[in-house]
Amino acid sequence: MKQFNFKRSALLVAVNTVFLHLYGFCQLADTLIVTNPDSVYAALSEPEKRFSRNAVAGLKVADGLEATLFASEPNVINPINIDVDHRGRVWVCEAYNYRPAVNGKSELGMGDRILILEDKDGDGKADVTKVFYQGPEINAPLGIWVMGNKAVVSQSPFVWLFTDTDGDDKADTKEILFKGIGGSQHDAGIHAFVFGPDGKFYFNFGNAGRQLVDGQDRPLLDKYERPIDFRQFKQGVVFRCEQDFTKVEIMAENFRNGFEVAVDSYGTMWQSDQEEPGNGGDRVSYVMENGNFGYIDEMTGASWRLNRTNLEDEIPRRHWHQNDPGVVPDLIETGSGFPMGMTIYEGELLPRRYWDQILLADAGQNYVSAISVQNDGAGYKSTGILPIVEGSRDKWFRPTDVCVAPDGSLIVSDWYDPVIGSNKMKDKSRGRIFRIAPLGAPYKNPVFDLSIPEQAVKALQSPNLSQRYLAWNACVKHGWAAEPFLEDLFRQYNANPKLRARALWVLNRIEGFNYRNLDIAFRELNPNLRITALRAVRQRNSDPTEYIKRLTADPDPQVRRECALAINHNHTYEALDVWLQLAKQYKGNDRWSVEALSIGAYDQWERIFPAWLERAGARPGATPAGKDIIWLARTRKAIPYLTGLAADTSVSFKSRLRYFRAFDFFHAGYEKSQALLNVLTVNSSDRIEVSKLALLHLDKSFVTNSQQGRTALNKLLDETYGTEHYIDLMTRYELETENDRLLKLALDKSDEVVGRDAGALLLEQAGISYVTQKLAGMNDAKKSALLASIQTVGSSESVYLLRSTALNVDESVNVRKNAAKYLGASWPGEEAVVKLLRDDRLDGEVKEAALEGVKNAFREEIKAQLAPYFPKPKEEIKVVETPEEPKSKKEKRKRRRGN
């Protein structure tokens, strides 16, 4: 086909635009592939770009794939989450009523809708739209999971189960599965359920969820029939439960806001997580069972923003406490966006590069992409992000979810809005659903008769979760009748190992199951099948230790990782022996392995660590593996060895910071305090830094009540005076005897960070009366210096001092001017300046100084309030020429200057 040259002819752009209006983008797909899609889209007016007929033109689709518009407004508006059923129909949760306090109340005056969209003719476009349910109780839901004629809808404070009993695609009954969940009208509430290969449901909530009870307000029982105490779990949580929504398990904790869990056919869990916006810290994680994922400090609950020892160099890693012992590492940080729905692509319709990869919809970064994953020691690493569809032309493209249809194509929901995040939306009239598939691939979904065992096993191989759910249950119901077909699938050694794993999971759940297939799986060459076998037997046996021991010496570190995870809360002697064998094989420098060992040793360190010491030899901390185990061990018996590593001057100071940080994970006690005091006695070139760290990690009362501690602290304060080390120590120990030296530092270095830190600390520690008294006896220069040292504090005391000084007519004009200028150096101070100006309390030079202090205000609302008080820019003087005036510009300039 002849290629157009858009630069050469504007007319051709116009012609293409007309074609776009008349026939839609699909009519020109072949042309645009070989021409310039960017030019075609750019030729549209801004209103035209928002028309649904131009939706595909705004997208960039990966090579070998095409996007078709499956559905759009007015049939669907603000789709927040979707699912695709076994018939290829798309079920949509709309969130039209999102955040009414921020975005205004719904004009519809009714609850949100659950829709069913169906493509009857296979052209990749919905022909029928049905409202499955709409009611006032559905209010900005966050998740939907479809299982035949039932739909689970997640919306804090409830999880609803809707059932169509008569087959008319309308919900006839509803019940509450869970309630009491925090995060109503909040992104970090309860999210969607998904089906796992083990026949269980996986779901999550963000850090607003907090807890849940069942539909009758009864506390949830775990797999041991014990009530779950949600107080012991931190922030966002991943759950697992049976299909009857009982036996709820906590799988992992301490996320901020994981929007959706994805589980592959081996039972490996993955999840994205949303950062606190603007720090580049969105992430995707391998959800290691029983892992802590580091959003808040494990011991104190402190934010990642708080300074700590061994702080990560990169803010994204700092955001998740990645250097802390006991925190599972991230797979990848994906930047600043808004990651939402995700799935694992286990189909074969898309190009091979996407097979078995994590698919993620990121509304903030305007893309659906594959997160490429490879094995890395006992864990995983990402080799990069592979784009699938991007809103590179239309930045309103806000993908909220991605699902795999029964034919292997992708269905993507698009919130479609110019903004995302901050609880805001600006468009309440649009929403799109796209299908992504190879060029020209029809939307034809296979049909299975699940009443036939062989057909049910074939349906189990579907890439679609809803189809697999129905097939899984059909196979279990068939029982022995399905077993030959399941065994045949499992023993097809050249088949996709994930399909073989699915067969093994179902065989494991058939009543009267023969263990011969598990025995085969434990000897499989593929380590993922050995992992699957171990996970399956753990769900079937109350004490799977004998099976764990089969794999303890496995050559694959991921299999050994799974053995360590399997002995969590297992207090048998056999479990102890398993842990010791695993630790013996660990060679060090694999964070995944050592964190798995930590999870396996949870609440058992008092017996595990001494047993490990007996086998570790005379110098347990001499090897990389030994160093890692000592770093992680949560027992006072590890403190002497931790002390030795912290005081080891043969290695760099930076590499020893991790050991000082490890002291924070022990509660205050004599052993810890004495060990840190011993570190203070070590002479080395970095003695000051080491002594400071030891004192910062010591218990305050121990130091102040110990002669050795007080002597060491006073010595270090003298040695570090005038530096940030001094400020850190003073922040920790708050010694009133140092107030005068803090004052001197604030005065001497008021124009430096250390001086302002001293001023802030002085005001907080000594109080406003002390500072006011000192101010009264100073000359003007010192007064201005002291006021300068507290300018950025922003506390009510600092704002009061600066404001009252600026208004005090008994002070010199110079001091008042400085106080007024410094007042604008903090956000509360800016607000105080606005109020003073509004009340007309400032005039003359003092007013000018105050305006100078707020001229660079960051907040738009503050800038708007200040604008009337700034002088308007002078209009440019116009020179009116007369016929007799000189013509040259040089002469005109001379005339204006009076020359």
C-alpha positions, -999 to 999 in steps of 0.1 A, spaced: 0 0 0 13 34 -9 26 54 20 11 89 26 34 119 33 15 140 58 42 167 60 39 173 23 1 178 22 -21 192 49 -50 183 26 -43 146 32 -45 151 69 -79 167 64 -91 138 42 -80 113 68 -98 132 95 -130 132 74 -126 94 69 -121 90 106 -155 107 113 -174 89 86 -161 53 89 -144 52 123 -108 44 131 -112 7 123 -119 15 86 -85 31 84 -65 6 105 -45 -8 76 -37 27 63 -26 40 97 -3 11 103 18 21 74 14 59 77 16 80 108 -10 74 135 4 103 156 -4 128 128 -39 114 123 -46 117 160 -30 152 162 -52 164 134 -83 159 155 -97 188 176 -96 184 214 -134 176 216 -130 151 187 -102 133 206 -126 124 233 -152 108 210 -154 71 215 -151 65 178 -116 79 181 -107 59 212 -84 34 195 -66 61 176 -53 75 209 -36 42 218 -3 27 209 -4 -10 206 26 -34 207 38 -50 175 17 -79 164 -14 -68 184 -44 -46 177 -69 -29 200 -106 -29 193 -132 -9 212 -153 -36 229 -177 -11 246 -179 26 255 -201 53 269 -230 56 272 -232 19 277 -204 19 303 -191 47 325 -162 48 349 -153 11 349 -132 4 380 -128 -34 378 -139 -61 354 -140 -99 351 -146 -121 320 -168 -151 325 -165 -185 308 -187 -174 279 -164 -144 271 -189 -119 285 -174 -89 303 -187 -81 338 -181 -45 348 -181 -27 382 -188 9 376 -178 36 401 -198 66 390 -204 75 426 -167 78 435 -158 102 462 -189 124 462 -174 147 489 -146 155 464 -162 151 430 -198 160 437 -229 139 443 -242 116 415 -266 132 391 -282 98 387 -294 97 423 -289 60 425 -263 34 432 -236 21 409 -242 -7 383 -229 -41 377 -230 -47 339 -227 -77 316 -214 -69 281 -217 -96 255 -203 -99 219 -226 -122 201 -211 -121 166 -174 -125 174 -162 -91 160 -147 -80 193 -174 -55 201 -202 -58 226 -237 -61 210 -257 -65 242 -255 -46 275 -274 -58 306 -276 -44 341 -270 -74 364 -276 -53 395 -280 -17 405 -289 -5 440 -281 23 465 -259 0 485 -235 -3 456 -214 28 461 -180 29 442 -171 -8 444 -135 -18 438 -137 -54 427 -157 -82 410 -152 -119 406 -176 -140 385 -183 -177 390 -210 -190 367 -243 -174 379 -228 -157 409 -208 -125 413 -187 -115 443 -186 -77 446 -161 -60 469 -169 -27 484 -159 -16 519 -175 -21 544 -190 -52 527 -183 -81 503 -215 -90 486 -225 -122 469 -251 -118 441 -268 -148 425 -289 -151 394 -312 -180 402 -333 -181 371 -308 -175 343 -321 -141 331 -287 -123 339 -303 -103 367 -293 -108 404 -322 -124 423 -305 -128 457 -278 -110 476 -260 -118 508 -232 -103 528 -201 -125 529 -179 -102 549 -185 -69 567 -168 -44 591 -141 -36 566 -126 -1 567 -121 21 536 -156 30 525 -152 53 495 -115 47 497 -91 32 472 -73 12 500 -104 -8 511 -114 -43 501 -105 -54 466 -114 -82 441 -114 -119 447 -95 -142 423 -95 -180 419 -64 -199 427 -53 -233 412 -58 -249 446 -95 -242 444 -93 -214 470 -100 -177 467 -74 -150 471 -82 -114 479 -67 -84 496 -74 -50 512 -53 -19 514 -42 -2 546 -76 13 551 -92 -21 554 -80 -29 590 -103 -59 597 -133 -79 586 -159 -102 602 -183 -126 585 -218 -117 573 -233 -124 608 -208 -102 626 -189 -133 639 -151 -131 641 -133 -150 613 -116 -183 622 -82 -193 606 -74 -228 594 -67 -238 630 -102 -227 640 -88 -198 660 -103 -163 659 -81 -140 638 -67 -111 658 -63 -83 632 -44 -61 657 -13 -82 651 -12 -76 614 1 -44 598 -14 -22 570 -25 -39 537 -30 -77 538 -33 -106 514 -59 -133 523 -69 -168 512 -101 -187 520 -121 -217 510 -148 -215 483 -174 -213 511 -155 -182 524 -144 -200 556 -109 -208 570 -95 -173 561 -57 -172 561 -34 -142 563 -9 -148 535 12 -116 538 11 -81 554 24 -46 555 15 -34 520 1 1 514 -25 -6 488 -22 -37 468 -51 -35 443 -53 -71 431 -36 -104 438 -26 -126 408 -19 -163 414 -2 -185 388 -9 -222 382 19 -232 406 2 -212 434 27 -184 434 12 -151 444 20 -117 429 7 -83 438 13 -47 428 13 -20 455 7 18 453 32 41 470 26 73 487 23 94 455 53 112 440 82 90 453 87 67 424 79 37 446 50 18 430 61 -18 430 53 -54 420 61 -81 446 63 -118 447 41 -124 477 62 -147 498 39 -166 522 38 -150 557 61 -123 546 64 -87 559 65 -63 530 79 -33 548 55 -3 543 58 7 579 85 0 605 79 -34 619 87 -25 655 75 11 658 50 15 630 69 46 619 66 59 583 93 53 558 100 90 559 115 88 594 153 87 593 168 54 603 201 36 604 212 19 571 188 40 551 184 29 515 201 51 489 171 52 466 137 67 477 117 39 461 135 13 481 134 35 512 97 37 508 94 -1 515 122 -5 542 141 -27 518 173 -27 540 155 -39 571 160 -75 583 127 -94 580 114 -75 550 108 -94 517 125 -77 488 105 -61 459 104 -77 425 105 -43 407 98 -7 415 77 7 386 79 44 393 51 68 401 18 58 387 -14 41 399 -11 4 395 -44 -14 397 -57 -47 382 -33 -74 373 -32 -110 361 -9 -138 350 -10 -145 313 -12 -182 308 -27 -183 273 -10 -187 239 -29 -163 217 -6 -133 224 30 -134 211 53 -157 231 71 -128 248 40 -123 270 35 -160 279 35 -166 317 43 -130 325 26 -106 349 2 -82 332 -4 -49 350 -28 -21 343 -13 12 355 -38 40 353 -12 66 364 13 57 337 -14 51 310 -4 16 301 -10 -21 303 23 -39 303 39 -72 310 63 -74 339 89 -99 327 101 -123 354 131 -146 357 144 -168 386 169 -152 408 184 -174 435 155 -184 458 134 -156 444 128 -136 412 140 -106 393 124 -86 366 141 -81 333 120 -52 324 85 -39 314 71 -50 280 44 -25 268 11 -40 255 -11 -9 250 -2 26 260 -21 59 260 9 76 244 -13 99 223 -44 100 246 -33 107 282 -69 102 293 -64 65 289 -66 52 324 -65 14 324 -80 0 357 -80 -37 351 -68 -64 326 -84 -99 323 -78 -129 301 -107 -140 280 -114 -177 272 -98 -173 237 -66 -159 252 -72 -123 242 -71 -95 268 -99 -73 280 -89 -40 294 -111 -15 313 -104 22 309 -116 47 335 -109 75 309 -102 107 327 -77 136 325 -66 130 361 -60 100 384 -52 99 421 -58 125 449 -94 110 450 -104 132 420 -120 127 387 -129 153 361 -149 132 336 -181 115 348 -196 107 314 -171 83 297 -156 49 301 -142 23 277 -136 -14 274 -109 -26 249 -100 -60 235 -63 -67 227 -56 -95 204 -34 -104 174 -44 -87 141 -77 -99 128 -82 -126 155 -120 -131 159 -136 -132 194 -146 -169 194 -146 -186 228 -146 -223 231 -176 -242 246 -172 -272 269 -197 -296 283 -186 -298 319 -209 -328 326 -184 -349 306 -152 -356 326 -129 -354 296 -144 -320 286 -141 -307 321 -103 -315 321 -100 -297 287 -118 -267 302 -93 -267 331 -66 -258 305 -84 -225 297 -65 -192 301 -96 -177 316 -101 -179 354 -139 -182 355 -137 -211 331 -110 -227 352 -131 -223 383 -161 -241 368 -139 -268 354 -120 -273 386 -152 -278 405 -166 -301 378 -135 -323 379 -136 -325 417 -173 -335 415 -166 -361 389 -140 -375 412 -126 -409 401 -143 -405 367 -121 -375 359 -89 -390 374 -77 -408 342 -79 -377 322 -63 -356 349 -35 -381 352 -30 -381 315 -26 -343 315 -3 -344 345 19 -371 329 23 -354 295 59 -346 302 62 -324 271 31 -304 279 31 -269 295 42 -275 331 15 -250 343 -12 -272 328 4 -302 345 4 -283 378 -34 -275 374 -41 -312 370 -20 -320 401 -39 -295 422 -73 -310 412 -60 -346 418 -50 -335 452 -86 -325 461 -104 -356 448 -118 -376 476 -98 -409 481 -69 -395 461 -40 -418 455 -7 -403 464 12 -418 435 9 -386 415 23 -365 443 51 -390 447 59 -385 410 57 -347 413 82 -348 442 107 -363 417 99 -341 387 128 -324 369 109 -291 368 114 -274 402 80 -256 399 62 -289 399 82 -300 430 71 -267 446 35 -274 435 36 -308 451 48 -294 484 22 -267 484 -5 -292 476 5 -317 503 6 -289 529 -30 -281 522 -40 -318 525 -19 -328 556 -19 -313 590 17 -324 595 35 -325 561 70 -326 577 78 -360 561 71 -346 527 91 -314 534 121 -335 544 121 -351 509 130 -317 494 153 -303 521 184 -311 501 169 -301 468 194 -286 444 171 -257 435 171 -228 459 135 -220 452 124 -254 463 145 -251 494 129 -216 500 95 -234 499 107 -259 525 116 -230 548 82 -213 544 65 -247 550 78 -250 586 65 -216 597 48 -222 631 59 -259 630 75 -266 664 84 -302 659 120 -316 662 117 -326 626 110 -290 616 141 -279 635 162 -304 617 148 -292 583 157 -256 592 192 -265 602 198 -284 570 184 -255 549 207 -231 568 237 -253 562 231 -252 524 227 -214 524 258 -198 510 249 -162 516 242 -132 494 206 -143 485 181 -121 503 152 -143 492 167 -174 508 175 -157 541 141 -141 544 125 -175 538 147 -189 566 136 -160 588 99 -168 581 105 -205 588 122 -195 622 94 -171 632 87 -173 669 113 -202 672 146 -183 673 152 -192 710 156 -229 701 168 -225 665 197 -201 670 215 -221 697 211 -253 676 226 -234 646 255 -221 667 264 -257 676 268 -265 639 282 -232 627 317 -236 642 338 -214 663 333 -183 642 297 -183 631 299 -148 617 329 -154 595 309 -165 564 284 -144 543 257 -169 553 265 -166 590 264 -129 588 230 -129 572 216 -153 598 230 -133 627 216 -101 612 181 -117 611 180 -137 643 154 -124 668 169 -137 700 190 -121 727 214 -150 722 224 -134 689 234 -100 704 270 -108 712 276 -120 677 257 -90 663 280 -68 684 311 -84 670 299 -77 635 290 -41 643 324 -35 658 345 -53 631 368 -26 619 382 -49 592 352 -41 570 338 -7 559 317 13 582 288 14 556 287 -24 554 283 -25 592 253 -2 593 230 -32 587 241 -47 621 234 -15 640 200 -13 624 194 -49 635 197 -38 672 164 -19 666 145 -51 663 153 -61 699 133 -47 728 153 -28 754 172 -51 777 205 -54 796 221 -76 770 214 -52 742 225 -21 762 257 -37 775 266 -49 740 262 -14 726 283 1 754 310 -24 745 310 -11 709 317 24 723 351 12 736 364 1 702 391 24 688 391 29 651 393 55 624 355 57 624 351 58 662 329 89 662 304 74 637 304 41 655 300 57 689 271 79 677 253 49 662 257 29 694 244 58 715 215 63 691 204 27 695 209 25 733 179 29 756 178 65 769 172 56 805 201 31 804 225 57 793 214 85 817 215 60 846 249 46 837 281 63 846 298 47 816 270 57 794 268 94 805 306 97 802 305 83 767 276 106 757 292 138 771 325 130 754 308 125 721 287 156 724 319 176 729 336 159 699 307 164 676 295 199 687 285 220 657 278 191 634 247 171 625 261 143 647 256 166 677 220 174 665 212 137 662 224 129 697 206 159 711 174 148 694 177 114 710 187 124 745 171 159 750 196 171 776 186 203 793 222 209 802 229 215 766 204 243 760 229 271 761 252 253 737 222 247 714 214 284 716 250 293 707 249 269 677 216 284 665 230 319 667 264 311 651 250 291 622 215 304 617 221 305 579 230 269 578 210 237 581 227 227 613 219 261 629 182 258 619 181 223 633 196 236 665 170 264 667 142 240 660 154 216 687 160 244 712 124 257 708 110 222 712 132 212 741 137 243 761 103 258 753 90 292 742 96 309 775 133 301 774 136 314 738 115 345 746 137 353 776 169 350 756 155 372 728 147 400 753 184 403 763 199 402 728 211 429 705 194 433 671 219 411 652 215 382 676 177 386 677 176 383 639 199 353 640 178 335 665 146 342 646 163 330 614 171 297 631 135 289 638 120 302 605 114 267 589 100 250 621 63 258 613 51 249 649 26 271 666 53 284 689 77 294 661 49 311 642 38 329 673 73 342 680 79 354 645 44 370 642 46 388 675 80 401 668 70 414 634 41 432 650 60 445 681 65 483 676 90 483 704 114 463 683 137 479 657 124 481 621 152 458 610 143 431 635 106 434 626 114 432 589 135 400 594 108 384 615 81 392 589 103 378 561 111 346 581 74 340 589 68 330 553 94 302 554 69 275 565 34 266 554 18 276 587 38 308 585 25 315 550 -10 312 563 -2 336 592 11 361 566 -22 358 546 -42 365 577 -20 395 587 -24 410 553 -61 404 552 -65 421 586 -43 450 575 -19 445 603 13 451 583 25 482 566 55 499 551 88 481 551 76 453 573 48 445 549 73 445 520 95 421 539 65 398 546 57 397 509 93 391 501 91 360 524 61 345 506 68 354 470 78 318 462 48 302 479 42 267 465 5 261 472 -19 274 445 -45 284 471 -20 305 490 -7 321 459 -42 331 450 -48 346 484 -16 366 482 -19 378 447 -40 410 455 -13 422 479 16 421 455 21 453 434 9 450 398 36 450 372 40 485 356 27 488 321 53 494 294 57 531 286 45 537 250 63 564 230 42 583 206 61 593 175 56 626 157 67 632 122 97 653 132 111 626 157 143 609 146 138 576 129 167 555 142 162 533 172 194 545 187 182 581 185 148 572 200 165 556 230 186 587 235 155 609 233 137 588 260 167 590 283 168 628 278 201 629 259 
